[in-house]
Amino acid sequence: LDARLTKKEHKEEKLKDKEPGTEKIYRPIPDGDFEIIPLGEDPTKAIKIGTGLPDLVKKQLEACLKQNAELFKWSATEMPGIDPEVACHQLTID
């Protein structure tokens, strides 16, 4: 979510994004250099990990994430039964 928007502006933005193929996906971006690690065959389901990690830690982290890939949810639609108002939070910062 873009914290620069008010709740009303966020709802208006959300309505704009309802058109198929125009949905925006907001995700945090790691600080510094990173590499993309795919968690499956779908290229949109990948994570970013920092390149500054030691090789052993990087391999262990990658193995752990791939082993538990089914635990990740990429959108609220993949979490039926959870109200998006509960699953999301918004920080209004000037």
Secondary structure as UniProt FT lines:
FT   TURN            3..4
FT   HELIX           7..16
FT   TURN            17..18
FT   TURN            20..21
FT   STRAND          34..38
FT   TURN            43..44
FT   STRAND          46..50
FT   TURN            51..52
FT   HELIX           55..67
FT   HELIX           69..71
FT   HELIX           76..78
FT   TURN            80..81
FT   HELIX           84..87
//
